[in-house]
Amino acid sequence: MLRPLTNSSDGDQSSFSDDDAEKKLDVSFSPLKNKPARHLNGNPCCLLLDLESSDNVDVVPILMNGKDTPNLISTRVPSRCQENASFIIDLDALENRKDVYSDDNGVWRPTGCKSKMFNVERGAGGKVVKLIKVGKGRRPGFHDVTVCTRTYVCLSCTSFHKTLVTVEYGKDIHQWFPLVLLTYYFVGSPIKFEVRAHGNRKTENLAHVRTEQSTKERVRENLKKQGSKRALFQTVKQAGGVCGAESPSSLPRNTRQAAHLKKKEERSSMHPTNPLAAILELQKSTFPGFIRDVTCNDLPKVMLFTDQVDNLVKFCCLMKPGLVSELGVDLTFQLGPFYVLSKQPFET
C-alpha cells in the first residue's frame, strides 16, 4: 500500500527546516523500485507507480528526470480509479492539459495547496542533479521552480482522497513541468462507491461526470458550423461513439451543455478582450520585468490659430522668396526613470 502524499509535509520537515535558508539535496538517482509496470484495469496508457517514498525530496527528481524512464509514464488520466494508486502523467500527451482534472470520480473539493520553492542545478545532459530549497523569507522571483502539492477529497466518498504534485514555473497550467504525480488513497480500508450527482442538480439524480476540456473545445468547434444537436452528435462520433469512447468524461454530457457552451461563446464574442487590459495582465503575470512600463496618454489634439497657419505656409511654401522650410523630428525615449528628447532640425 502506498503512503498517502498528504503526509509528505511531515517528511519534508525531517529533511528541511524552515529556519534553514538553503539546503542542497542530491537528487541524481530516482527512488523507484525495480518492478515491472502494472496497468490500471488493463489500460496500457495508465501505468501504476510503486514508490518507496512520497516525500518531496524523492518526488521532485522523479518528475524532473522522469523522461529517463518512459516505461513508467502514463499518457492518459486514469478513469474511475477507486484504489490506492499513484501515476506519473505526461500533460503534453493529453489533448488538453486541463483533462488531468477529469477522472470520472465525480466532484472533488480542494482541501489545501502547499508550495515550496527551489533552485535547480543541472549536470551533464541537462539532468537535474541538485535542488536548493529557498527559504520563506526570500523575495519572490529568486527561485527556479515551485513544487505545489494540491489535496482533494471526493464528495461521493469522503474517505477517498487524491493529491496532485506539480513542478511549476508559473501559475498557469501551461507553465507547469509536463510530468505530474497523481495519487489516490483511502483513509482506512479501500471500498467501492457509487459516484453521486452534482450538488447543484436538484431535478436529476445522475452520476456527475466532469467533461474533459478537450471535449468542450471540440463541441465549440462543431457549434461554429452546426446546431446544438448536430454538434453533439458529431462530437460523440469524433470520440469513437458511446461504446468506443476512452472514458465517460471524453463524451459531451447532453444538448443542454452544448447550448450553454454556445451561449457562453456568444457572450464572449460580444465583449472582446480589451487589448490594453491584456497588456497590463501580461505585465503582471506572464512577462514580469519584460514589459517595463505601459503609458496611457490622451489622444493627440490639434488646434490651429493664426500663428500655426502662418507656420504651415512657411514650412510648405518653398517657392516664395524669403521663406525657409524647416523639418523637425522630436523623439522621446524612456530610459529608466528619465525621459530623453532627441531633436534634430533640418533646413532646406
HELIX and SHEET records of a PDB file:
HELIX    1   1 LEU A    5  ASN A    7  5                                   3    
HELIX    2   2 SER A    8  SER A   15  1                                   8    
HELIX    3   3 ASN A   56  MET A   64  1                                   9    
HELIX    4   4 GLY A   66  ASP A   68  5                                   3    
HELIX    5   5 PRO A   70  LEU A   72  5                                   3    
HELIX    6   6 LEU A   91  ALA A   93  5                                   3    
HELIX    7   7 ARG A   97  TYR A  101  5                                   5    
HELIX    8   8 ALA A  124  GLY A  126  5                                   3    
HELIX    9   9 ILE A  173  GLN A  175  5                                   3    
HELIX   10  10 GLN A  213  LEU A  223  1                                  11    
HELIX   11  11 SER A  228  GLN A  238  1                                  11    
HELIX   12  12 GLY A  241  GLY A  244  1                                   4    
HELIX   13  13 PRO A  248  SER A  250  5                                   3    
HELIX   14  14 THR A  255  MET A  270  1                                  16    
HELIX   15  15 PRO A  275  GLU A  281  1                                   7    
HELIX   16  16 LEU A  282  THR A  286  3                                   5    
HELIX   17  17 THR A  306  CYS A  316  1                                  11    
SHEET    1   A 8 LYS A  24  ASP A  26  0                                        
SHEET    2   A 8 VAL A 128  LYS A 133 -1                                        
SHEET    3   A 8 TRP A 108  ARG A 122 -1                                        
SHEET    4   A 8 VAL A 145  CYS A 154 -1                                        
SHEET    5   A 8 CYS A 157  GLU A 168 -1                                        
SHEET    6   A 8 LEU A 179  PHE A 186 -1                                        
SHEET    7   A 8 ALA A  85  ASP A  90 -1                                        
SHEET    8   A 8 ILE A  73  SER A  74  1                                        
SHEET    1   B 2 ARG A  38  LEU A  40  0                                        
SHEET    2   B 2 ASN A  43  LEU A  48 -1                                        
SHEET    1   C 2 GLU A 326  LEU A 335  0                                        
SHEET    2   C 2 PHE A 338  GLU A 347 -1                                        
END                                                                             
